[in-house]
Amino acid sequence: MPSKREHLDGLCPVVGSYGARDRVFGRGAAERLESHLEALGVPHDVKTYDEAGHSFFSKPDGWQGWLARVPSPMAVGYDERAAQDGWQRMLAFFSEHV
């Protein structure tokens, strides 16, 4: 997420989902993105899920699954409730804007 709003000039509508438990790319990045999009007048749907971490849409296996279970500041891992809501929001947003 760019720190400068002007880097987003001309951006298309944006849907974004963030996990608040991700201390690297979570709530702060979502809030900054939403602020920039609002100031630019870009249609958007940005939501932060309090119970989810990074990559909450993904169900990794193999070495990636092992890595997802290692405690980290990103709190990587699938979260069914957040993923289901995120898919519904994303598909509705695409239906409206694509």
RAPE-V139229 format. One record per residue. N is the residue number from 1. RES is the residue in one small letter. PHI is phi in whole degrees, 0 to 359 (* if undefined). BURIAL is 1 if it has 16 or more other ideal C-beta (glycine too) atoms within 10 Angstrom, else 0. D_LAST is the distance of its C-alpha to the last C-alpha in Angstrom with 2 decimals. Layout:
n: (N & N)
res: (RES & RES)
phi: (PHI & PHI)
burial: (BURIAL & BURIAL)
d_last: (D_LAST & D_LAST)
This chain:
n: (1 & 2 & 3 & 4 & 5 & 6 & 7 & 8 & 9 & 10 & 11 & 12 & 13 & 14 & 15 & 16 & 17 & 18 & 19 & 20 & 21 & 22 & 23 & 24 & 25 & 26 & 27 & 28 & 29 & 30 & 31 & 32 & 33 & 34 & 35 & 36 & 37 & 38 & 39 & 40 & 41 & 42 & 43 & 44 & 45 & 46 & 47 & 48 & 49 & 50 & 51 & 52 & 53 & 54 & 55 & 56 & 57 & 58 & 59 & 60 & 61 & 62 & 63 & 64 & 65 & 66 & 67 & 68 & 69 & 70 & 71 & 72 & 73 & 74 & 75 & 76 & 77 & 78 & 79 & 80 & 81 & 82 & 83 & 84 & 85 & 86 & 87 & 88 & 89 & 90 & 91 & 92 & 93 & 94 & 95 & 96 & 97 & 98)
res: (m & p & s & k & r & e & h & l & d & g & l & c & p & v & v & g & s & y & g & a & r & d & r & v & f & g & r & g & a & a & e & r & l & e & s & h & l & e & a & l & g & v & p & h & d & v & k & t & y & d & e & a & g & h & s & f & f & s & k & p & d & g & w & q & g & w & l & a & r & v & p & s & p & m & a & v & g & y & d & e & r & a & a & q & d & g & w & q & r & m & l & a & f & f & s & e & h & v)
phi: (* & 298 & 279 & 259 & 302 & 297 & 290 & 256 & 305 & 80 & 291 & 283 & 306 & 231 & 243 & 219 & 230 & 232 & 261 & 295 & 287 & 283 & 279 & 263 & 241 & 278 & 308 & 299 & 294 & 296 & 295 & 295 & 301 & 299 & 299 & 298 & 296 & 297 & 295 & 274 & 73 & 275 & 302 & 203 & 219 & 244 & 224 & 248 & 261 & 300 & 273 & 259 & 247 & 289 & 59 & 289 & 279 & 268 & 242 & 287 & 228 & 61 & 295 & 290 & 295 & 299 & 297 & 295 & 274 & 283 & 303 & 208 & 296 & 272 & 49 & 295 & 156 & 294 & 229 & 301 & 297 & 294 & 296 & 297 & 295 & 299 & 298 & 298 & 297 & 296 & 294 & 295 & 296 & 298 & 301 & 278 & 248 & 249)
burial: (0 & 0 & 0 & 0 & 0 & 0 & 0 & 1 & 0 & 0 & 0 & 0 & 0 & 1 & 1 & 1 & 1 & 1 & 1 & 1 & 1 & 1 & 0 & 0 & 1 & 1 & 1 & 0 & 1 & 1 & 0 & 0 & 1 & 1 & 0 & 1 & 1 & 0 & 0 & 0 & 0 & 1 & 0 & 1 & 1 & 1 & 0 & 1 & 1 & 0 & 0 & 1 & 1 & 1 & 1 & 1 & 1 & 0 & 0 & 0 & 0 & 0 & 0 & 0 & 0 & 0 & 0 & 1 & 0 & 0 & 0 & 0 & 0 & 1 & 1 & 1 & 1 & 1 & 1 & 0 & 0 & 1 & 1 & 0 & 0 & 1 & 0 & 0 & 1 & 0 & 0 & 0 & 1 & 0 & 0 & 0 & 0 & 0)
d_last: (22.13 & 23.73 & 26.55 & 26.14 & 23.43 & 23.61 & 22.32 & 18.85 & 18.98 & 15.94 & 13.67 & 9.91 & 8.94 & 10.78 & 11.59 & 15.11 & 17.94 & 21.53 & 24.86 & 27.64 & 30.30 & 29.02 & 31.44 & 30.03 & 26.25 & 26.11 & 26.42 & 27.40 & 24.43 & 22.03 & 24.02 & 24.09 & 20.33 & 19.76 & 22.56 & 21.20 & 17.69 & 19.50 & 21.87 & 19.27 & 17.35 & 14.05 & 11.96 & 12.63 & 13.91 & 16.78 & 19.40 & 22.68 & 24.41 & 28.16 & 29.36 & 27.15 & 27.73 & 25.91 & 23.94 & 24.06 & 21.36 & 23.69 & 26.72 & 28.69 & 31.90 & 34.70 & 35.44 & 32.04 & 32.85 & 36.23 & 34.81 & 32.43 & 35.57 & 37.41 & 37.49 & 35.68 & 34.37 & 30.82 & 31.69 & 29.58 & 28.95 & 26.90 & 26.62 & 25.71 & 25.11 & 22.84 & 20.94 & 20.43 & 19.29 & 16.98 & 15.32 & 15.02 & 13.57 & 11.02 & 9.90 & 10.00 & 8.04 & 5.08 & 5.98 & 6.19 & 3.81 & 0.00)
